[in-house]
Each structure stands twice: as C-alpha cells, then as structure tokens.
Amino acid sequence: MIKLQGIYPPIATPFNHEGDLYKAKVQHNIEKLNIVNLSGYVVCGSTGESVMLTAEEKLQMFSWVAQYAKSGKQLLCGTGVESVRETVDLTNKAADMGYVAAMVRTPHYYKNLVNNVDAQVRYFRAVADQSRIPIMIYNWPQATGVDIAAEAVVMLSEHPNIVAIKESSGNLEKLMKMIREVKAGFQVLSGSAPTLYPSLKVGAVGAVLAFANAAPYACVTIWEAFRTREEEAGMDWQGRIANPANLVTVKYGIPGLKYAMDLNGYYGGIPRLPLVPVSPAVRQEIEAAFDGIKG
C-alpha cells in the first residue's frame, strides 16, 4: 500500500515557441520545485494539458520529470484515457520509469454509456486488474462532464490495487461522504485549492493542486498548519489564496496558471492550441491577485 500525504503539483507541460515539449524548462521547473517540501509530482494530468499530448509526448514527460525529480519525491503519472487498453499501456510503461501510482480520470466521451455506476466500476476495475502500480481515481466533473458517484468510489475502494481518489469537484459534502464510507486505508485527496484547508479538516490526506505550480510555498504552508494544528494560520493562508487560486484554476484555467508561473519564477509559457495566452487585462488582474504570494 502506497502512502499518499501532503501537496502534489500536477506539473504544467512547457512548450517552446514552435509548440514542442521544452526539455530545458521541464528541468528548470522541477529543480526549482525540488527545493520546496512537496511530497511529489503528478505528470500529465489535466494541468499538464494531457488531452493535447500524444502518447509519445506523455512518455517523454514521464522520463524527463523522473530524471530531474529529487530523490524521495513520489512520482505519480496521469495515464487515464478513454480506453482501458491504452490506459493500461501508458500506466505500465510509466511503472518501468519509477512511477509509483497512476492517476486515472473518469472516461467521459460516450457519456450516455459511461455515466453510471456499473460502467465506472467496470472501467476502473479493468484498469486496476492489469496495472503493475496502484491506481488513483481522478474525478473532475467540471471538465469531463462526468461525476463519479460516491457509491462507485466506495465499491472501488475494495479493490486491492485501487488506493485513492483525487476529488476535484470542490464538493465538501461528497468528499466527507467518501471519507466516511470507503474501505479503511483508502485515501482521499482534494484537487481544489479554494477548499484545501476545509478538505484537510474533514479527513483528506493531502491534495493535488494546480495552484502549487505557481505558489507551492503557500500550499505547503496550509498543509503544515493543518499538520501542526495551527488552525488560525491555516485559515489565514486559505483566505489569502482564495482569489488567486480561483483565478488560475477556475476562471482563467491553464493559460492563467501559466502566466502566474511566469510571474513567480517558474516557466509557464504558452499553452497548446486551442488554448491561448491570457490578455493584457487578465495579466494585470492576476498580477494584482498574486501580490504578496511568491513562488
């Protein structure tokens, strides 16, 4: 059983001016993040624009992050695609590179066929049966349009190779229901920076946060405040990050996040089309929100 706890940034994928993967900036970002007390990295999640990467590009990102990550950082791979076959193939190739768990999103293209408990349970069980590393369920209904039922998560928690869920809906009531009802030892992580401290308070073991790409110290500060039971400090920092986290994870998404990374000394750069960089007015809004929140 892998133990997950603390803060994990889902690594943003750097592109050069030609739109290709930018190895030097992968190295720059990972080596800078290595200094922070982060638990590890998620590679090729939604924040990494994984839906716009080829299978070969995903494997390249897995390789580079594994190369530059500091010893002791847990390496988690985002491998979920629509088919069980390709998800398993990516997962097992990442396992060969030292990745310790795979974060697998809910399939969603054929919504009328997969948006039910039976289909969701069947998909994740099939992946877990064939994966050589543990599986984390990844739920982000705002993007996929599919919200995995708490009932399905409870059933899947019984599978010996399904060990966690990243719950990114921001629905604290649902998070609490899962924490109460899943099998003992099954781990629930938050994927929502605007609800980080409350999620930890109700039993989440940690979080996978896009916001941590641009402001990892703020996220780790909230985690440490929770861990040391300094509630006043935790809620203070939660209030400080509320607006900037909303801007770069909800309102402006990956283009906003990448600009915030540039502000704080990381390389964000341009997103991949059809996403486009934020406008000058949005840049000013993000700059104002991040005043006092450093990388």
N, C-alpha and C positions, 0 to 999 in steps of 0.2 A: 504493500500500500504506500503510495507516494503521499507525502505530507505537503500540503499547499497552505501558505500563510503569507501575509504581508502584501506588498504592492508589486504588480507586474505591469509594465507598459507594453501595450501591443504596438510593436515597432512600426513606425511610419516607413514606407519604402521611398528612398531617394531616387529621383530621376535626373539625368543630365539634360542639357539644352536640346539634345536630339530625342529625348524621351526614353533613353535606355537606362537600365539599372546603373547606379553611380556607386561603384565599389568604395572609392575613397571616402565618400560621405557616410556610407554604412559604417566604415571603420571609425570615422570621426564621432558619429553619434553614439556608437556602442562604447567606445573607450571613455567618452565623457560621462555616459550613464553608469559605467562601471564604478565610478567614484562614489555614487550615491548608494545608500543602504537599501537597494531594491532587491527583492527576492529572486527575480529572474526576468526573462523576456518571453513575450509571445510573438512569434514571427509569422507573418502572412495571415493576420486576422483582418477584420473589416477596415481597421485604421491603416493597415498596410496595403489597402486597395487590392486585396487578393482577388476580387472578382474581375479585375482588369489585368491580372498577371497570367502568363502562360504557365503550364506545369513546369517547364524548364526554368522559368524565372523564379518560381517558388522554390525549387530545389537549390537554385543559386543563392537565394536569400538565406535559406536554411544553412547552407555551407558557410557563407560569409559571417553570419551572426555567431555561429558556433566557433568560428576561427577567432573572432575578436572578443567574445564574452569572457569576462574574468572567471577564473576557476571558482566553483561554488555557486554560480548563478544557475538556477533551474531554467532549462530550455524547453519551452512549450511551443508546439507547432500548430498553426491553423491549417487544417487539411480538409475541412468539410466542403464538399461539392455535391452536386445533385445525385450522383450515382454512388452506390455502395462500393462498386469495383474501383473507381478512381480514388475515392476517399481512402480506401484501404491501401492502395498502391502508394499514394503520397505519404501516408502515415508510416508505413513500414520502411520506406526509403529515408524518411526523417529519423526513424529509430536508429538506422545504421550510422547516422551522423551524431548521435549522442543525445537526441531529444528524449525527454522523459515522460511526456504526455502529449496527447493531441487534442486540441480544441476543435470540436466538430459542430458546425452550425446546423440548424434545422433545414432540411430540404424544403423548397418553397415554390418552385416553378409551377408544378402541377397542383396548385392549391386545393382544388376541389377533390383531389385524390389523397393528398398527404396531410391535410389539416384536420387530423383526427387522432385520437389516442392510439388506436391499433396500428396505423401506418407509422406513427412516430416511434412507437416502441419497437416495431419490426425493423425499422431503419437502423436505429442506434444499436440494437442487439446484434444485427448482422455485421455492422462495422466492428463492434467490440469483440465479437467471436473470432475475427480474423486479424485483429490488430496485435502487434507484438509489444505495444506500450499501452498504458491506461488511457481511457477516453474521458474527456470532459464535454458535457453537453454545452452548447452555446446558444443562448436564446436572446435574440434582438428583434422583437416583432415590429419595431418602428421601421426597420429596413427590409425585413423579409416578408412582412405581412402575415407571418405565421407565429402564433404564440403557443409554445408547447405547454400543455396542460400540466398543472401541478400533479395531477393524478398520474400522468405518464412519467414524470420525473420520479415519483415515489416508486413506481413499478421498476423503472430502470435502475434505481439505486440498489436493487437486489442483485444486479449483475456483477460478478466479481471483477470485471475489467472496466466498469463504468464508475468512476470515483468522485466526480464533481460536476457541478454546473456553474457556468458563468451566466448570471441572470442580469441582463442589461435593460430590462423594461423600466426599471425605476419604481416598480410596484412593490412597496414595502410589505403590504398585506400578503401578497403572493409569496414574497421572499420568506416571510415568517411562517407561512403555511408549509412550505417545503422544508424549512429547518425543523419544524415540529414533527413532520411525518416521514421523512426519508429514513432509510436504514442507518443505524448508528455507524459513524465513521465516514459516511458520505459527506462531502464538503461542498458548501455553498459559498460562492464568491460573487461579489457585486461587480457590475460593469458600469455603474453610474456614479460619476464623481459628485454630482449635485446631492446625492443621498449617501455619500460614503460613510460618514460617522454614524448616522442612524442605522445603516445596514450592519455595521460592526457591532453596534449596541444590541441588535436583536439576534446576533449569532453568526453573521457572515465571518468566514475565517480570513478573508482578505479581499482583494479587488484587482481586476484587470481594467486599467483606466487609460483611455486615450490621452486624457489631460496630463498624465505623467510623462508623456513625451516632451512637453513644453515646460512643465513645472513639477518635476519629480520630488524636489525637496518639500514642497507644500503637501503633497500626497503622503510622503513618508512621515512628515510631522504629525499629520492627523492619525496615521496608524500608530505611531509611537505614543501619542497622547492617549489613545484608546488602550494600548497595551499596558501603560503605566497608570491608568485610571485617572488621568488628568482631564476630567470632562470639560472644565471651563476652557482649557486650551484647545481641546478638540473641537468644541463648538465654535470657538472664536475663529479658528482656521477654516472650519467648514463654511462659516459666513463669509470669510474673505475670498474663498474660491468660487462661491456660488455663481456670481455673474460671469467671470471669465470662463469658468467651466461650461456654463450654459452656452456662451457664445461660440466656443470652439468645438463643442461636441454635439450640440443640438441645433443651434440657429444657423451657423455657417459651416459646420462639419469639417471634413478633411482640409479643404482649402484654407479655412480659418485656422485650424490647428497648425498647418504647415507654416503659416505666417507667424503664429505665436512662437513656434520653434525657432524660426529665423531671429525673432526679437531676442530670444533668451540664449543665443549662442549655439544652438543646435542647427543642423541643416534640415530645413523643411523643403524649400524649393517649390517646384511646380507640381501640381497633381497631374494625373494622366487623364487625357480627354475621355469622356465628355466633361469631366470636372475642369473648372477653370480657376485661376487665381482670384482672390478677393479684390474688390475695387479699392481705390484710394480712400473712399469714405469709410469702408469697413475696416481698413487697416488702422485708421485713426481711432475707431471705436475699440478695436482690440488693443491698441497701444494704451489707451486710457484705462481699460479694464485690467491690464497686466501691470500697471504702475505699482511698484512695490512687491510684485510677485516675480521672483527671479528663477532662473533655471538651475 
